Amino acid sequence: MARTQTHPVHVVHRIGAAALGVALLVFGVLGLARNVPWLFAGELVWGLSTNGALAVLSIVAGLVLVISSVWGGRLASTVSIGLGVLFLLSGLVHLGIIHTGANVLGFRLSNCLFSLIAGLFLAVLGFYGRVSGGLPPDNPYRREHPIKHHRPDPDEQIRAESGDEQHQRLMDAEISVAEGTATREQAEAVERERARKLEQDRKHRSTR
């Protein structure tokens, strides 16, 4: 478990979620500190319009992101994906109601753009290292990948790849010996392999 939680993919998820979470927390606190109205039009904070309701929602979203980043990379990834979708939907919906009485959060165009950008950032952050066709053997999400459900464990995959490499080196050594261009190490490796096969044959004959 410790190795999984310290994997670089988890570190990216946690740092990204914490960074945006802190920014949302500060934005929400600054909005409440200015005694902005609770609904509809508010005041500008960092170039974004805010009112009491939006400030509280920002604080809640920020807390969720920060807590998920502290809890672990896997949770931070899942929360980032979920909030990313909500931010994207919020940005798109408010683009349609920005000049209507339904705009109770007091969104302006800058708020819509921020919501879309933040949503895209969170979605990409959450899916980073989690959705790909070529996840490395030690990736913590490898066995969950939808393209292939029955993947070997990371250690099994690494051992298998190591075995393939050793087999290829032995084949290269045998070719070099046959061509008379083998190094001493290659010749010794071929000799050890021949001795191993002879021993296996001897044991196999003795058990008959």
C-alpha positions as MATLAB code, in Angstrom:
seq = 'MARTQTHPVHVVHRIGAAALGVALLVFGVLGLARNVPWLFAGELVWGLSTNGALAVLSIVAGLVLVISSVWGGRLASTVSIGLGVLFLLSGLVHLGIIHTGANVLGFRLSNCLFSLIAGLFLAVLGFYGRVSGGLPPDNPYRREHPIKHHRPDPDEQIRAESGDEQHQRLMDAEISVAEGTATREQAEAVERERARKLEQDRKHRSTR';
ca = [
       0.000    0.000    0.000;
       2.791    2.413    0.840;
       4.394    1.933   -2.571;
       1.091    2.613   -4.316;
       0.441    5.800   -2.403;
       3.886    7.226   -3.201;
       3.724    6.420   -6.912;
       4.451    9.524   -9.084;
       0.963    9.282  -10.622;
      -0.602    9.627   -7.168;
       1.724   12.515   -6.329;
       0.522   14.425   -9.415;
      -3.124   13.789   -8.479;
      -2.617   14.960   -4.915;
      -0.593   18.068   -5.707;
      -2.963   19.182   -8.474;
      -6.070   18.681   -6.327;
      -4.482   20.457   -3.358;
      -3.352   23.439   -5.459;
      -6.763   24.142   -6.968;
      -8.459   23.331   -3.665;
      -6.433   25.958   -1.800;
      -7.138   28.522   -4.544;
     -10.896   27.889   -4.266;
     -10.729   28.123   -0.481;
      -8.964   31.489   -0.587;
     -11.382   32.772   -3.238;
     -14.394   31.770   -1.138;
     -13.008   33.215    2.101;
     -12.150   36.523    0.432;
     -15.678   36.723   -0.955;
     -17.294   36.148    2.446;
     -14.895   38.609    4.080;
     -16.274   41.389    1.870;
     -19.843   40.853    3.072;
     -21.112   40.275   -0.454;
     -24.851   39.693   -1.040;
     -25.931   36.077   -0.875;
     -27.561   35.832   -4.283;
     -27.300   37.357   -7.764;
     -24.792   40.193   -8.303;
     -21.759   40.410   -6.052;
     -18.241   41.864   -6.030;
     -15.121   41.049   -7.988;
     -12.444   38.868   -6.425;
      -9.415   38.081   -8.616;
     -11.416   39.330  -11.600;
     -14.280   36.917  -10.874;
     -17.741   37.867   -9.638;
     -18.772   36.284   -6.352;
     -21.652   36.378   -3.913;
     -22.347   34.563   -0.665;
     -23.705   31.417   -2.272;
     -20.836   31.134   -4.751;
     -18.289   31.803   -1.993;
     -19.720   28.989    0.154;
     -19.770   26.585   -2.816;
     -16.146   27.516   -3.584;
     -15.138   26.799    0.017;
     -16.933   23.434   -0.016;
     -15.333   22.429   -3.344;
     -11.933   23.577   -2.090;
     -12.273   21.580    1.129;
     -13.296   18.455   -0.800;
     -10.246   18.755   -3.052;
      -7.838   19.421   -0.179;
      -9.225   16.565    1.936;
      -9.057   14.156   -1.000;
      -5.450   15.145   -1.673;
      -4.557   14.471    1.959;
      -6.450   11.169    1.991;
      -4.684    9.669   -1.018;
      -3.907    9.864   -4.715;
      -6.610    7.427   -5.799;
      -9.351    9.434   -4.043;
      -7.877   12.704   -5.310;
      -8.064   11.350   -8.856;
     -11.700   10.261   -8.502;
     -12.771   13.516   -6.839;
     -10.951   15.563   -9.493;
     -12.825   13.748  -12.261;
     -16.182   14.237  -10.529;
     -15.669   17.923   -9.739;
     -14.174   18.482  -13.185;
     -17.397   17.294  -14.794;
     -19.442   19.531  -12.465;
     -17.283   22.570  -13.249;
     -17.618   21.955  -16.988;
     -21.397   21.597  -16.717;
     -21.611   24.712  -14.550;
     -19.637   26.752  -17.069;
     -21.790   25.585  -19.973;
     -25.094   26.089  -18.121;
     -24.186   29.579  -16.924;
     -23.202   30.608  -20.435;
     -26.850   30.055  -21.306;
     -28.376   31.787  -18.261;
     -25.776   34.492  -17.640;
     -28.150   37.328  -18.585;
     -31.307   35.844  -17.069;
     -32.952   35.828  -13.664;
     -31.815   32.235  -13.161;
     -28.214   33.385  -12.662;
     -28.468   33.276   -8.858;
     -24.708   32.773   -8.412;
     -23.996   36.041  -10.193;
     -21.794   34.500  -12.884;
     -20.108   36.758  -15.400;
     -18.314   35.712  -18.565;
     -15.031   35.491  -16.640;
     -16.669   33.085  -14.182;
     -17.908   30.888  -17.040;
     -14.450   30.787  -18.594;
     -12.830   29.985  -15.251;
     -15.358   27.218  -14.605;
     -14.651   25.642  -17.999;
     -10.878   25.918  -17.612;
     -10.934   24.595  -14.037;
     -13.209   21.737  -15.092;
     -10.928   20.787  -17.955;
      -7.895   20.974  -15.657;
      -9.523   18.736  -13.053;
     -10.716   16.214  -15.630;
      -7.272   15.943  -17.245;
      -5.652   15.777  -13.808;
      -7.968   13.007  -12.650;
      -7.529   10.921  -15.803;
      -3.740   11.442  -15.924;
      -1.976    8.089  -15.670;
      -5.312    6.351  -15.315;
      -6.697    6.104  -18.848;
      -4.200    5.067  -21.489;
      -3.518    2.198  -23.829;
       0.044    1.674  -22.585;
       0.196    1.898  -18.824;
       3.606    0.811  -17.438;
       3.803   -2.358  -15.298;
       4.118   -0.449  -12.000;
       1.170    1.870  -12.685;
      -1.320    1.540   -9.775;
      -4.283    1.668  -12.173;
      -2.950   -0.915  -14.637;
      -5.128   -3.815  -13.492;
      -8.231   -1.586  -13.561;
      -7.739   -0.446  -17.131;
     -10.864   -1.109  -19.247;
      -8.882   -2.229  -22.307;
      -7.569   -5.306  -20.525;
      -9.153   -6.619  -17.332;
      -6.853   -9.586  -16.649;
      -3.445   -8.016  -16.355;
      -0.587   -9.620  -14.431;
       0.599   -8.026  -11.238;
       3.360   -5.433  -11.754;
       6.008   -7.754  -10.291;
       4.833  -10.603  -12.535;
       4.959   -8.362  -15.587;
       8.440   -7.124  -14.746;
       9.691  -10.688  -14.189;
       8.166  -11.789  -17.487;
       9.799   -8.927  -19.366;
      13.104   -9.668  -17.617;
      12.855  -13.317  -18.693;
      12.253  -12.308  -22.306;
      15.320  -10.081  -22.216;
      17.478  -12.886  -20.817;
      16.214  -15.293  -23.474;
      17.021  -12.774  -26.212;
      20.527  -12.219  -24.825;
      21.113  -15.981  -24.753;
      19.954  -16.329  -28.362;
      22.286  -13.520  -29.387;
      25.130  -15.240  -27.547;
      24.456  -18.570  -29.303;
      24.464  -16.845  -32.681;
      27.738  -15.100  -31.833;
      29.294  -18.424  -30.766;
      28.191  -20.045  -34.018;
      29.668  -17.158  -36.009;
      32.875  -17.156  -33.978;
      32.410  -13.577  -32.772;
      31.288  -14.272  -29.210;
      32.827  -12.530  -26.242;
      34.064  -14.512  -23.260;
      30.901  -13.674  -21.300;
      28.709  -14.851  -24.185;
      30.661  -18.094  -24.551;
      30.395  -18.774  -20.817;
      26.660  -18.068  -20.860;
      26.151  -20.518  -23.750;
      28.220  -23.152  -21.981;
      26.216  -22.732  -18.770;
      22.974  -23.091  -20.702;
      24.208  -26.270  -22.416;
      25.246  -27.714  -19.069;
      21.846  -26.834  -17.595;
      20.021  -28.568  -20.448;
      22.233  -31.642  -20.169;
      21.488  -31.831  -16.450;
      17.757  -31.493  -17.106;
      17.917  -34.304  -19.693;
      19.838  -36.529  -17.293;
      17.276  -35.972  -14.517;
      14.421  -36.566  -16.926;
      15.904  -39.906  -18.109;
      16.549  -41.005  -14.536;
      12.898  -40.522  -13.558;
      11.579  -42.773  -16.334;
];
